[in-house]
Amino acid sequence: MSFTEFRTQYLVRFWSPIPALLSLGVASSCYFAITGTFWAVTGEFTRWGGHIAAWLGFAPQQWSYFQLIGLKDSPLERIDGVMIIGMFAGALCAALWANNVQLRWPTSRRRLVQGLIGGIIAGFGARLAMGCNLAAFFTGIPMFSLHAWAFMLATVTGAWIGVKLCLLPLLRTPLRLDTVPSTLFADTAALARRARLQNRFGLLIAVLILGFAASRFEVSLVLGLAVLFGVCFGAVIERGQVCFTSAVRDLWTTGRTRIAYGILLGMAVACLGNFGAIALGATPKIFWMGPNAVIGGLLFGIGIVLAGGCETGWMYRAMEGQVHFWVVGIGNVIGGTLVALFWDELGGVLALPYPKINLLEQLGTGAGLLASLIGLALAAGLVYLNARRHNQRHTAAASLQENLAQ
Amino acid sequence: MSRKPDLSLDLRGEHCPYNAVATLEALAGMAPGQILEVITDCAQSVNGIPEDTRAKGYNCLTVEQHGPLFRFVIRVPG
């Protein structure tokens, strides 16, 4: 295979989301085994909110939420912090090498407001439940924490409400239809020039992030590896366009299945990997199975659908230059920080009085694993039935139309 | 396959789910045999638009990637 073929096949063409999600499942297990923590992002975004609050003269170190999740040092000394820097760099590199970075402006100001509000609701819901589509979902269920199951189901329910809101006439823009084919693709020479420029920028980012990883290896092995894992996570979610929002939302819009199957398979693989890591002595991260997981999941589901992307979704889209998702990211940080600010009131009632349920302890080691895998298989069955429901409805409508036409 | 599309739908700047929803709405208003061209600048639509249109019985004929722009050609069957 020549380099040009390789580039077209792997660097430019998008990857199929199912293998991408399987590899993310494997990588997230390795990450847990090595770092002792899960692949997660919103906790760190909330810490950024804490740093900003500190610059503004507040004392977030004394807020109970930050005593819970920690607010020591700077992002450059924290596993989550350097991993996220790696993710941004990995996604940016992947997008540049595909010639896919461009400032993309939203169609209206209304969309930006929608993105900000959606981002705030999603960030708030995620932190209330102690995780987002990662820690309370994709990497939470493989921790065998019951709260992640509640969060996942509540998120799917919230997404239904989100879809209803999203399709309100207020949030629709008129279709821009034309009878003349688009002339946007005429200038192929300009496209090739762009591609060369973006390749070089991509190379520069790659060199910079490797340099950064080297500097973190100087501090500790785990910190250096966290950067490299972040680069992989970021590159794979961009290349596979791994959109958790689409997985839950499009159950309700069009009955899509592919990404949902991929996520469930990825979690099944991670369940096995994490099970091994826990058997070798790693401590799983378990959180309260309280109303916070359900309310948080509902809000998260509504928020991500309104915003058009969840935490990982806005990260890679922001790197592709989609301005809308910069705003969603800012919303996320605001939402997470609000939870931190009001944690004494919220957590004291909704989370802390409730038990942390570890399925491996509750049901027994083997039965806990088996129950998780059966649960994932059942979820896949529901996704299948849901798609059939959508397509049957379509077929029924189509045959009715045919009958009327005859 | 070089037949000129009958309609061209410009979705640049829109994010999901509006891309897929708008595409299906445009297709619903077209006559059998007609061809729709869709332009988006949201990479996610590369997964969404072909899957959704095929599931609804339309023929998604091509998916093209031109740097940051994506072009789909979809035919209404019949």
Interface residues (C-beta under 8 A of the other chain):
Chain A: V12 R13 F14 P17 A98 N99 N100 V101 Q102 R104 W105 P106 T107 R111 V163 C166 L167 R172 T173 L175 R176 L177 D178 T179 V180 P181 S182 L184 F185 L191 R194 A195 Q241 C243 T245 S246 R249 D250 T253 T254 G255 R256 R258 I259 V305 G308 G309 R317 E320 G321 Q322 H324 F325 A387 H390 N391 H394 T395 A398
Chain B: K4 P5 D6 L7 S8 L9 D10 L11 R12 G13 E14 H15 C16 P17 Y18 A20 V21 A22 L24 E25 A26 E37 I39 D41 C42 A43 Q44 V46 N47 G48 E51 D52 A55 K56 G57 E64 Q65 H66 G67 P68 L69 R71
